[in-house]
C-alpha cells in the first residue's frame, strides 16, 4: 500500500472514530469542546440506566457575583454554595416575565478565565467567556458579544423581604451612616450637608445613646461610648456596601432606607429636564443602590464625572415615569421635598424605551408584512411596537413590547484573568438574574442533538435519525432552536448538511434524512403532551422539571411517542416524597433503550 493510501486509510479510520463518538464529534464540529462532566453525559451507554450528573451543568459565574433570591436576599454565589440550602431565584419566564423558580444545585467550577461585561447604565457582571447573556436574538456567549450590542437586564425586580423588626430610627441611621460616614479603627466621622438631616440625626443619636460632636461646619464625630451599638456594628461590617440585612427589608422599611440615602447625599432638579440624582465615589455602593431602586421599578443610570480632580459617579433618574414612581413610593418617607420635580415630570412626555431591532423581531415584522417608516433604524420604540403588535395581531411583537426586559448597551468587555467560579443550575427556566443581568446555558443537550442528527446516531440509523425535543414552554423551545441554529451556522460543514429549517413549527431537516422537531409538552396546562402523540422518535429529549408524582406522566408521554431505537429523557426528579438512597434533590438523566 502506498504512503498516500496509508494516509487515506488513517484519515478514514480517524473520521469514523469521530462520527461514532459524540465527544470527539463535538470537539471537531462545535465552537466549544465539551467539559469533562459533559463528556460523561455524551458518552453514557444509554442502556436503561440512571446517571447522576449534578456537577457543573449550569451557569459559570465569578464567586462574588450576587443572585437575587425570592425572599429578598442578595447573596454571592459563593455564600449560597457554602450554605447548601434550597432556595428560589428570580428568573425570566414564559411571556417573558419575571418569575420565581427553584435552584437545583450550585457546584464549584474551579479557577477559570473571567470577563467583566459593563453596560451604558453602569451595570457590571463577571463570568466565563462561554457563558451566554440574553440578547434580542436569543442567548449569546460572552466571547461572541461586541461593544455596542444590547443585552437583556430587568426592567424591574419587584422583590421585597419580610424583615420588619427594625425601628424606623434604626433604618434611617443605618442609611445616614452608609452614605455619609467614614470609619477608622476608633473614630466615626459623618458629613452632614443638610440642616434638616442634621436635626434628624441629632434626634436619633440622642434616642440611641450616641453622641454627635461637631468637628467643622459639616463634619461631626459620632461617639458610641457603649461600643455595642448595633447600627454602628452593622455599618462597620458592611465594608462600604449597603448592609446585607437591608435587602430583606419590607417595602416600607426599604422606602425609609432609600429616602434617607437621598436626603443625605441626593438632590432633585425641576428644570426643563427633571432629574433626581445621587453622587459618590464608591462604585460598589452605587451598584447596590441601583439594584435597590430596581426593586421599585426605577431604572437609574451612572454617569462618570470629575470632581475635585478625582473620579466621581452620578446616579441619575431621568425618566419621568421613574421620577413619578420615586415620588409615590419613596418620597413620602423623605425629609426632602420632591413635589416640584414631580410636577414637572407629570407635565412632560416621557422618554420612550427603545428595543433593538434584532433578526427575531425583523422576521416577525416581515411575516406580518409590516412596513416600518425608518427601515434603517437600529431600535424601535416600545410603545410603537406594542401598537403594531395589537394592530397586526402579533403575539410575538406584543410579548417583546410588554416583557420585563430592558435592553442595555454594552460599553466594555474586559478580561480579568483567572477567578474562582461556580455553576448554578436552574432546570425549569434555565436562566436566572445575576447582578441584574439575565444569564443562561444549554450546551450539553444541544451537542448531543446535533451529533445524533448529523451522524445518523453514529451511523446506526442509515436512513436518518428523528430527534424530538419536548419543553414545557414555547420560549424554551425557541431558545433551544436558536442555539441549534447558531451552532449550525457557525460551522461550514454543519451548515451545508441542512436541507431546510423553519421556526413555525420548529423543524430542522438534514440532507441525510435526519430531522429535529421541537414541541411544547403542555405539562403546565394539563394537555399531557398531546402535541407529541403519534410522532415517531429515535431520540426524545425532555427539557423539563418533574417531581416524582409526575413520573407516570413521563411514562405515558414516552408511550405516546412511536418508539424508534432509543429514547433519551433529560429531566429533574425531585425525590422529597420517597424513601430512597438520596436525601436531597439530584439531577438525573434517565435513558431508555427500547
C-alpha positions in Angstrom: 0.0 0.0 0.0 1.4 3.4 -1.0 2.0 6.3 1.5 -1.0 8.2 0.1 -3.3 5.1 0.5 -1.9 4.7 4.1 -2.8 8.4 4.8 -6.2 8.0 3.4 -6.8 4.8 5.4 -5.6 6.5 8.6 -7.8 9.6 7.9 -10.8 7.4 7.2 -10.3 5.5 10.4 -10.0 8.7 12.4 -13.1 10.2 10.8 -15.0 7.0 11.6 -14.0 7.3 15.2 -15.2 11.0 15.3 -18.5 10.1 13.7 -19.2 7.3 16.3 -18.0 9.3 19.4 -20.2 12.3 20.3 -17.4 13.9 22.4 -14.9 13.7 19.5 -17.5 15.0 17.1 -18.4 17.9 19.4 -14.7 18.9 19.7 -14.4 18.7 15.9 -17.6 20.5 14.8 -18.7 22.8 17.6 -17.1 26.0 18.8 -16.7 24.8 22.4 -15.3 21.4 23.3 -17.3 19.6 26.0 -16.0 19.7 29.5 -15.3 16.6 31.5 -18.8 16.4 33.1 -20.4 16.9 29.7 -18.3 14.1 28.2 -19.7 11.8 30.9 -23.3 12.6 29.6 -22.4 12.4 25.9 -20.6 9.1 26.2 -23.0 7.3 28.5 -24.0 3.9 27.1 -27.8 4.7 27.3 -29.0 1.3 28.3 -31.9 2.0 30.6 -29.7 3.4 33.3 -29.9 6.4 35.6 -26.8 8.6 35.6 -26.3 11.2 38.4 -24.6 14.2 36.9 -25.4 17.2 39.0 -21.9 18.7 38.7 -21.3 21.7 36.7 -24.1 21.8 34.2 -25.3 25.3 34.9 -24.0 28.8 34.9 -20.3 29.7 35.4 -20.1 32.9 37.3 -17.4 34.6 39.4 -17.7 33.8 43.1 -18.6 37.3 44.3 -21.4 37.8 41.8 -24.8 38.2 43.6 -28.0 36.4 43.0 -31.5 37.8 43.9 -33.5 35.3 46.0 -37.3 35.2 46.2 -37.1 36.2 49.9 -35.3 39.4 49.1 -31.8 38.3 50.0 -29.0 39.3 47.6 -26.3 36.7 48.1 -23.0 36.0 46.4 -22.9 32.6 44.6 -20.0 31.6 47.0 -22.2 32.2 50.1 -25.0 30.2 48.5 -22.7 27.4 47.7 -21.3 27.3 51.3 -24.8 27.4 52.8 -26.0 24.3 50.8 -29.7 25.1 51.3 -32.6 25.1 48.8 -33.9 28.5 47.6 -35.7 30.2 44.8 -34.4 32.9 42.5 -35.8 35.5 40.1 -35.9 34.1 36.5 -37.3 35.0 33.2 -40.4 33.0 32.5 -42.7 32.3 29.6 -44.1 35.7 28.4 -41.2 36.8 29.1 -42.0 38.0 32.6 -40.1 37.6 35.9 -41.0 34.5 37.9 -39.6 32.7 40.9 -38.0 29.3 40.2 -36.1 26.8 42.2 -32.3 26.4 42.0 -31.4 22.8 41.8 -27.7 22.8 42.6 -24.6 25.0 42.9 -21.2 23.5 42.2 -17.6 24.6 42.4 -16.2 25.1 38.9 -12.7 26.0 39.9 -10.4 28.7 38.6 -11.5 29.9 35.1 -10.7 32.9 32.9 -13.3 35.5 33.7 -14.6 38.6 31.8 -16.3 41.7 33.0 -19.2 43.0 30.9 -20.2 46.6 31.6 -23.2 48.4 30.2 -24.2 52.0 29.5 -26.4 52.2 32.6 -23.4 51.2 34.7 -24.2 47.6 35.4 -21.4 45.0 35.6 -21.3 41.2 35.6 -18.3 38.9 35.8 -18.5 35.4 34.1 -16.7 33.0 31.9 -16.3 33.6 28.2 -18.7 30.7 27.2 -21.5 32.0 29.4 -24.5 33.2 27.5 -26.3 36.5 28.1 -29.7 37.2 26.6 -29.9 39.5 23.5 -32.9 40.4 21.4 -31.9 37.5 19.1 -31.5 34.9 21.8 -28.7 33.7 24.1 -25.2 34.7 23.0 -21.9 33.7 24.7 -19.7 36.5 26.1 -16.9 35.6 23.6 -19.3 36.3 20.7 -20.6 39.6 22.1 -19.3 43.0 21.0 -19.2 46.5 22.4 -22.3 48.3 21.2 -24.6 45.3 21.2 -27.6 45.2 23.6 -28.1 42.6 26.4 -31.2 41.9 28.5 -31.4 43.3 32.0 -34.6 43.5 34.2 -36.9 46.5 33.9 -37.9 45.9 37.4 -37.3 43.4 40.3 -40.3 43.8 42.4 -39.0 41.6 45.3 -39.2 42.6 48.9 -38.3 40.8 52.1 -40.2 40.3 55.3 -37.8 41.9 57.8 -40.0 44.4 59.7 -38.2 44.1 63.0 -36.1 47.3 62.9 -37.5 50.6 64.1 -37.7 53.5 61.6 -35.0 55.3 63.5 -32.7 52.3 63.2 -33.2 52.1 59.4 -32.7 55.8 59.0 -29.5 55.9 61.0 -28.1 52.9 59.1 -28.8 54.8 55.8 -27.2 58.0 57.0 -24.1 56.1 58.1 -23.9 54.1 54.9 -23.9 57.1 52.7 -22.2 59.8 54.8 -19.9 58.2 57.3 -16.2 57.3 57.2 -14.8 54.9 59.7 -11.3 54.4 61.2 -10.3 52.0 63.9 -11.8 54.0 66.7 -13.4 57.1 65.1 -16.6 57.6 63.0 -16.8 60.9 61.1 -20.0 61.8 59.4 -20.6 64.6 56.9 -23.9 66.4 57.1 -24.8 68.9 54.5 -28.5 69.5 55.2 -29.7 71.2 58.3 -32.9 69.1 58.4 -30.9 66.0 58.1 -28.6 67.2 60.9 -31.6 67.8 63.1 -32.9 64.3 62.3 -29.6 62.6 63.0 -29.2 64.5 66.3 -32.6 63.4 67.4 -31.9 59.7 66.5 -28.5 59.7 68.1 -30.0 61.1 71.4 -32.5 58.3 71.4 -29.9 55.6 70.6 -27.5 56.8 73.3 -24.9 58.1 70.8 -23.1 61.5 70.9 -22.7 63.8 67.9 -19.7 66.2 68.4 -19.1 68.9 65.8 -15.6 68.9 64.2 -16.2 71.6 61.5 -19.1 73.2 59.7 -20.2 70.0 58.0 -18.2 67.3 59.8 -19.1 65.6 63.0 -17.7 62.9 65.2 -20.1 60.1 66.1 -19.3 58.6 69.5 -20.5 55.2 70.8 -19.3 55.1 74.4 -21.0 51.7 74.9 -19.1 50.3 71.9 -22.0 48.0 71.3 -24.5 50.0 69.3 -26.0 47.5 66.7 -26.4 50.1 64.0 -22.7 51.1 64.1 -21.7 47.4 64.2 -23.7 46.7 61.0 -22.2 49.7 59.3 -18.7 48.7 60.2 -19.3 45.1 58.9 -20.7 46.3 55.6 -17.3 47.2 54.1 -18.5 50.2 52.2 -21.5 48.5 50.7 -25.2 48.5 51.6 -25.6 46.2 54.7 -26.9 42.7 53.7 -29.9 42.9 56.0 -31.3 45.8 54.1 -32.1 43.6 51.1 -34.6 41.6 53.3 -36.5 44.7 54.5 -40.2 45.0 53.7 -41.2 47.5 51.1 -42.0 50.2 53.7 -38.7 49.8 55.5 -36.8 49.8 52.2 -38.6 53.0 51.2 -37.4 54.6 54.5 -33.9 53.5 53.9 -33.7 54.8 50.4 -35.4 58.1 51.3 -32.7 58.7 54.0 -30.0 57.9 51.5 -31.2 60.6 49.1 -31.9 63.0 52.0 -28.3 62.7 52.9 -26.4 62.9 49.6 -29.0 63.3 46.9 -30.7 66.1 45.0 -33.6 66.9 42.7 -33.8 69.4 39.8 -37.2 70.6 38.5 -35.8 72.1 35.2 -36.6 71.6 31.6 -35.2 68.0 32.0 -36.3 66.9 35.5 -33.9 64.7 37.5 -33.3 63.0 40.8 -29.7 62.3 41.5 -27.2 60.8 43.9 -23.4 61.1 43.8 -20.5 59.2 45.2 -17.1 57.7 44.5 -17.8 54.1 45.7 -18.9 52.2 42.6 -19.8 49.1 44.6 -22.2 51.1 46.8 -23.8 52.7 43.7 -24.3 49.3 42.2 -26.1 48.2 45.4 -28.2 51.4 45.3 -29.1 50.8 41.6 -30.3 47.3 42.4 -32.5 48.5 45.3 -34.1 51.1 43.1 -35.0 48.3 40.6 -37.0 46.8 43.4 -39.4 49.7 42.9 -39.1 49.5 39.1 -36.8 52.6 39.0 -34.0 52.5 36.4 -31.1 54.8 37.3 -28.0 55.4 35.1 -24.5 56.0 36.2 -22.6 59.0 34.7 -18.8 59.3 35.3 -17.7 62.8 36.2 -14.6 64.5 37.7 -15.0 66.4 41.0 -12.0 68.0 42.8 -9.7 66.3 40.3 -10.9 62.9 41.2 -13.4 60.4 39.6 -16.9 60.9 40.8 -20.1 59.0 39.8 -23.5 60.5 39.5 -26.5 58.1 39.6 -29.3 59.8 37.7 -33.0 59.2 37.4 -34.2 60.9 34.3 -37.2 59.0 33.0 -40.4 60.9 34.0 -42.3 57.7 35.0 -39.4 56.7 37.2 -39.4 60.1 38.9 -43.2 59.7 39.5 -42.6 56.2 41.0 -39.9 57.7 43.3 -42.3 60.4 44.4 -45.1 58.0 45.1 -43.2 55.1 46.7 -40.0 56.6 48.3 -40.5 60.3 48.7 -43.4 60.0 51.3 -40.7 58.8 53.8 -38.2 61.6 52.9 -37.3 64.9 54.6 -36.5 66.4 51.2 -39.4 67.9 49.2 -39.8 66.3 45.7 -43.1 67.9 44.7 -41.6 70.4 42.2 -39.7 67.7 40.3 -42.7 65.5 40.4 -45.0 68.2 38.9 -42.5 68.8 36.1 -42.3 65.1 35.4 -46.0 64.6 35.1 -46.2 67.5 32.7 -43.7 66.1 30.3 -43.9 63.4 27.6 -41.9 60.5 28.9 -38.9 59.2 27.2 -39.9 56.0 25.3 -37.9 52.8 26.0 -36.1 51.5 22.9 -35.9 47.9 21.8 -33.2 46.8 19.4 -34.4 45.5 16.1 -32.8 42.1 16.0 -33.4 39.4 13.5 -36.1 37.7 15.6 -38.1 40.9 15.6 -37.5 41.6 12.0 -38.6 38.2 10.9 -42.0 38.7 12.6 -42.3 42.2 11.0 -41.7 40.6 7.6 -44.0 37.7 8.3 -46.8 40.1 9.1 -45.9 42.3 6.1 -45.5 45.4 8.4 -43.9 48.4 6.7 -41.7 50.5 9.1 -41.0 54.1 8.3 -37.4 54.2 9.4 -36.3 50.9 8.0 -32.6 51.6 8.8 -33.1 52.4 12.5 -31.4 50.0 14.9 -34.1 50.4 17.6 -37.9 50.8 17.8 -39.9 52.5 20.5 -41.6 50.1 22.9 -45.0 51.8 22.7 -44.8 51.7 18.9 -44.0 48.0 18.9 -47.0 47.3 21.2 -49.2 49.3 18.8 -48.0 47.3 15.8 -48.5 44.1 17.7 -52.1 44.9 18.5 -52.8 46.3 15.0 -51.4 43.3 13.2 -52.4 40.7 15.9 -48.9 39.6 16.6 -48.4 37.9 19.9 -44.6 37.9 19.4 -44.4 41.7 19.0 -46.8 42.3 21.9 -44.7 40.0 24.2 -41.5 41.7 23.3 -43.1 45.1 24.0 -44.7 44.1 27.3 -41.8 42.0 28.6 -39.9 42.6 31.8 -36.7 43.2 29.8 -34.7 46.4 29.4 -32.1 46.2 26.7 -28.9 47.9 27.9 -25.9 48.6 25.6 -22.5 47.0 26.2 -19.7 49.6 26.6 -16.8 47.3 27.5 -15.8 43.7 27.8 -12.6 43.3 29.9 -10.6 40.1 30.7 -9.9 39.8 34.5 -7.7 36.7 34.5 -8.5 33.5 36.3 -11.0 33.7 39.1 -12.9 31.2 41.3 -16.2 30.3 39.6 -19.4 28.4 40.4 -22.1 26.8 38.4 -25.8 27.5 39.2 -28.3 25.0 37.7 -31.8 26.3 37.3 -33.7 23.5 35.5 -37.2 24.9 34.8 -36.4 28.2 33.1 -32.7 27.6 32.5 -31.9 31.2 33.5 -31.7 33.5 36.5 -30.9 37.1 37.4 -27.2 37.7 38.4 -26.0 41.2 39.2 -29.2 42.5 37.4 -28.4 40.5 34.1 -30.2 37.5 32.7 -27.8 34.5 32.3 -28.3 31.1 30.8 -26.7 27.8 29.5 -28.0 24.8 27.4 -24.8 23.3 25.8 -24.9 19.6 26.6 -28.3 18.8 25.1 -27.5 20.9 22.0 -24.3 19.0 21.3 -26.0 15.6 21.6 -28.9 16.5 19.4 -26.6 17.8 16.6 -24.4 14.7 16.9 -27.3 12.3 16.6 -28.8 14.2 13.6 -25.6 14.8 11.7 -24.1 11.3 12.1 -27.4 9.4 12.0 -26.8 8.3 15.6 -23.2 7.4 15.0 -24.1 5.5 11.8 -26.7 3.3 13.5 -29.6 4.8 11.5 -28.5 4.9 7.9 -31.8 6.5 6.8 -31.5 9.3 9.3 -32.4 9.9 12.9 -35.5 11.6 14.2 -34.8 13.8 17.3 -37.8 15.2 19.2 -37.3 17.8 21.9 -40.2 18.4 24.4 -40.2 21.5 26.5 -42.9 22.9 28.9 -42.9 26.4 27.3 -42.7 27.8 23.8 -40.0 30.2 24.8 -37.7 27.3 25.9 -38.3 25.6 22.6 -37.4 28.8 20.8 -34.2 29.2 22.9 -33.1 25.6 22.1 -34.0 26.1 18.4 -32.0 29.3 18.3 -29.0 27.7 19.9 -29.2 24.8 17.4 -29.3 27.2 14.5 -26.4 29.2 15.9 -24.2 26.2 16.2 -25.1 25.0 12.7 -24.5 28.4 11.1 -21.1 28.7 12.8 -19.7 25.6 11.2 -19.5 25.4 7.4 -19.8 21.6 7.3 -22.9 21.6 9.5 -24.5 24.5 7.5 -24.0 22.6 4.2 -25.7 19.5 5.8 -29.0 21.3 6.3 -31.8 20.7 3.8 -34.4 23.1 5.3 -35.4 24.7 8.6 -38.5 26.5 9.9 -39.4 28.4 13.1 -43.1 27.8 12.9 -43.2 24.9 13.6 -39.7 24.4 15.0 -38.2 22.0 12.5 -34.7 21.3 11.0 -34.2 18.8 8.2 -30.8 17.3 7.3 -29.8 16.1 3.8 -29.0 12.7 5.3 -32.7 12.2 6.3 -32.4 13.2 9.9 -34.8 15.7 11.4 -35.0 17.7 14.6 -38.5 18.7 15.9 -39.3 20.8 18.9 -42.7 20.7 20.8 -44.2 22.1 23.9 -45.2 19.2 26.1 -48.1 21.1 27.7 -47.4 19.8 31.2 -48.4 23.0 32.8 -51.7 23.3 31.1 -52.7 19.6 31.7 -52.6 18.7 28.0 -50.3 15.8 28.7 -48.1 16.2 25.7 -50.8 15.9 23.2 -48.8 17.7 20.5 -46.3 14.8 20.7 -48.8 12.0 20.2 -48.2 10.0 17.0 -44.7 11.4 16.5 -42.0 8.9 15.7 -38.8 9.5 17.6 -35.4 7.8 17.7 -34.5 10.2 20.4 -36.8 12.1 22.8 -35.1 14.9 24.7 -37.2 16.2 27.7 -36.0 19.6 28.9 -38.2 19.7 32.0 -38.5 19.8 35.8 -40.5 16.9 37.1 -41.5 15.7 40.6 -41.8 12.0 41.3 -45.6 12.1 41.3 -45.3 13.0 37.6 -43.2 10.1 36.6 -46.4 8.4 35.5 -46.9 11.3 33.1 -43.4 10.8 31.7 -44.1 7.1 31.1 -47.4 8.0 29.4 -45.6 10.6 27.3 -42.9 8.1 26.2 -45.6 5.6 25.3 -47.4 8.2 23.2 -44.4 8.5 21.0 -43.9 5.8 18.4 -40.7 4.2 19.6 -37.6 4.3 17.4 -34.4 2.6 18.6 -33.6 4.9 21.6 -35.3 7.5 23.7 -33.5 9.8 25.9 -35.3 11.7 28.7 -33.5 14.7 30.2 -35.2 15.9 33.3 -35.1 16.5 37.0 -36.5 14.2 39.6 -37.4 15.6 43.0 -37.4 12.7 45.4 -38.5 14.5 48.5 -41.5 12.3 49.0 -39.9 8.9 48.6 -37.6 6.9 50.8 -34.6 6.4 48.6 -30.8 6.5 49.0 -30.9 10.2 48.0 -31.9 12.6 50.7 -31.9 15.8 48.6 -32.8 16.7 45.1 -30.5 15.2 42.5 -30.1 15.6 38.8 -30.9 12.5 36.9 -30.7 11.8 33.2 -32.8 8.7 32.5 -32.0 7.0 29.3 -34.3 4.4 27.8 -33.4 1.9 25.1 -36.5 0.3 23.5 
